[in-house]
Amino acid sequence: MPRTATETRDRLRALLYHGEQGNTQTARLFEHPVFTPVDTPSTEGFHQLTYQRLRVLNQRLGGGRKALDSPERLLDVLGHAAVIDPSLFLRAMVHYEVCLNAALTLGDDNTELRGAIDRLDSLAAVGGVLITEVGRGNSHVSVRTRAEYDPGLPGFRITTPTPDAAKFMAMVGARGHAQTGLVYARLCTDDGEHGVFPFLVDIRDQHGPLPGVRTTPLPHSRVSPLDHCLVSFQDAPVPFGRWLRDGAEISPRGRFSEPATHASDRLRRSLAVSSAASAAGATALAAATRATASILYRYSRHRVTTNTLAEDAPVIDYGIQQESVYGVLAAAYATTFMVRAARAHPPGGHRAESGRDDAGTAWSPWSSVSRELSLAKTAATAEAERACAEARRRCGAQGTLTVNRIPSYEALTHVYNSAGGENRLILLDVGRELALGGEEGMPSPAPPPDRSPRDPRMWSYLFREDERRLRGQARSVLGDTAETAASPQRWNESLWLLLALARAHTRRVTFETFDAAVASLANTPAGRALAPLFGLWSLDAIGDRAADHLAHGSLTPEEHLGMLDLRRSLLREVDAEALVDALDLPPEQLAAPIMFPDYARRLATGGS
């Protein structure tokens, strides 16, 4: 490879993976026979393989505590796990980022809890999360499971009050594995209820559910092929030390107390680890989009077609295929930059900026914990879902084969429409916060003097103007900042506007992170390689809103046509080989047959 090409690849890799090592060290963790793709015909066999892979990964990470000591590294490892096996990612993410993370950050340092953490650290017990309740939407803000304080234990007894309050989608069904769940329940003592707290509860040992716990396996899901169960409790005993009390106290006489600042923010504090879960989900979806782009490009380059117009032409030579392939590639870069930027934000940072403690909690709690990370999760889901669907279509029948990876990545995007918080509820809360917030966060758009369709400043103006216009509409419909108690009907009539506002805000933020990435490589071969992809993503995103821009006069018909012409010309400037190479995904680990020139032989021999 020429020196200039090598430098371009290395600069792009460093930008994507936030370091000169790129993805190399992370990928090495998965150089083990257990991660080799294998067909498991039985559901139980699939579950057992997932847990076997989790144990090998835990050993290679040096245990759970050590993994959490390097949070950025762990996120990158989980992202690559999603590329290797989305089910492994989901199981590992819940174990590390939710269950073990909560035990370490919300619990006190007592002997009982240390023993439970030791078991999670070594995977003597696998950690899960039990928060969603089956019979009511948005159950996170109205948890009905009860944890009654029992001084005779001493500890708590967890109870499911009604069948429809059973915990839903808990990953605790595989035989032969001890499971410990992070159970969210409403704490109750003789002097009343005290909000929702997490408890570290042993759900089952190697032989089955423990006393007071009932598990009911859910039907197998091809979208989320894990050992999901319904879980209900009947006076299940929980030692006092397993209460993740976050500074709260219960006296020997049963009197509850906690700092007033904690009490006013109890649910958000109890769900603090959701920011790490959102970061992991967004990271995994960005990684899956990069893998999808790599598979689609390699296949398009190898796939030869014959017709009356051309003989033996690779499909990538056709402009309409380039539109799809380079569009997916642009989505991979845009999502990666956006997620990287969101990971740099401390959880809850926007709350301090807005000065509103209740700003993000109307429909769901997730955006109040971290607006940036929850939004990154929703945006990464949407980008990955579109990219996977387009890649599957453009790979034809080959794209429907699970061995070629794309259906598994697409299934992960379907999971993340609701996992880690329902995406539309997150968008509604963010839209509400933006509509009712102060003026200091309002974009102040202005087009460049010549309004050139080729000028990124013009693109920036359009993204910012779209958000400004929607925010003004929302404020006009809902009233000024003081009106937080509008009638339910008035809010209901405005939900579409809140969704549109949150999406416009996300597009603008994504554009700005991509713009910053290109600017960081200014006047370099890597920057020149990235610029056409930046243009394609920006023009596609603007094109999605072209009707509104044309209707409101922020874009003229001539400017719109100029952007369409520019988009076609940018396709000819894309150096796809360099951009795909920079994704740094070892083909032998992805092992999708259609990535290789001899894909016909590999498919005939089971993918090897």
Secondary structure as GFF3:
##gff-version 3
##sequence-region A 1 608
A	DSSP	alpha_helix	3	17	.	.	.	ID=ss1
A	DSSP	alpha_helix	24	28	.	.	.	ID=ss2
A	DSSP	three_ten_helix	33	35	.	.	.	ID=ss3
A	DSSP	alpha_helix	43	61	.	.	.	ID=ss4
A	DSSP	alpha_helix	64	69	.	.	.	ID=ss5
A	DSSP	alpha_helix	71	84	.	.	.	ID=ss6
A	DSSP	alpha_helix	86	93	.	.	.	ID=ss7
A	DSSP	pi_helix	94	100	.	.	.	ID=ss8
A	DSSP	alpha_helix	101	106	.	.	.	ID=ss9
A	DSSP	alpha_helix	111	122	.	.	.	ID=ss10
A	DSSP	beta_strand	126	130	.	.	.	ID=ss11
A	DSSP	three_ten_helix	139	141	.	.	.	ID=ss12
A	DSSP	beta_strand	146	150	.	.	.	ID=ss13
A	DSSP	beta_strand	155	159	.	.	.	ID=ss14
A	DSSP	three_ten_helix	163	165	.	.	.	ID=ss15
A	DSSP	beta_strand	167	171	.	.	.	ID=ss16
A	DSSP	beta_strand	179	189	.	.	.	ID=ss17
A	DSSP	beta_strand	192	205	.	.	.	ID=ss18
A	DSSP	beta_strand	208	209	.	.	.	ID=ss19
A	DSSP	beta_strand	213	217	.	.	.	ID=ss20
A	DSSP	beta_strand	228	233	.	.	.	ID=ss21
A	DSSP	beta_strand	236	239	.	.	.	ID=ss22
A	DSSP	three_ten_helix	240	242	.	.	.	ID=ss23
A	DSSP	beta_strand	249	250	.	.	.	ID=ss24
A	DSSP	beta_strand	256	257	.	.	.	ID=ss25
A	DSSP	alpha_helix	260	263	.	.	.	ID=ss26
A	DSSP	alpha_helix	266	270	.	.	.	ID=ss27
A	DSSP	alpha_helix	274	302	.	.	.	ID=ss28
A	DSSP	beta_strand	304	305	.	.	.	ID=ss29
A	DSSP	beta_strand	313	314	.	.	.	ID=ss30
A	DSSP	three_ten_helix	315	317	.	.	.	ID=ss31
A	DSSP	alpha_helix	319	343	.	.	.	ID=ss32
A	DSSP	alpha_helix	349	354	.	.	.	ID=ss33
A	DSSP	alpha_helix	366	369	.	.	.	ID=ss34
A	DSSP	alpha_helix	371	394	.	.	.	ID=ss35
A	DSSP	three_ten_helix	396	400	.	.	.	ID=ss36
A	DSSP	three_ten_helix	402	404	.	.	.	ID=ss37
A	DSSP	alpha_helix	406	415	.	.	.	ID=ss38
A	DSSP	alpha_helix	423	436	.	.	.	ID=ss39
A	DSSP	three_ten_helix	439	441	.	.	.	ID=ss40
A	DSSP	alpha_helix	456	478	.	.	.	ID=ss41
A	DSSP	alpha_helix	488	493	.	.	.	ID=ss42
A	DSSP	alpha_helix	495	520	.	.	.	ID=ss43
A	DSSP	alpha_helix	525	544	.	.	.	ID=ss44
A	DSSP	alpha_helix	546	552	.	.	.	ID=ss45
A	DSSP	alpha_helix	557	571	.	.	.	ID=ss46
A	DSSP	alpha_helix	576	581	.	.	.	ID=ss47
A	DSSP	alpha_helix	587	590	.	.	.	ID=ss48
A	DSSP	three_ten_helix	593	595	.	.	.	ID=ss49
A	DSSP	alpha_helix	599	604	.	.	.	ID=ss50
###
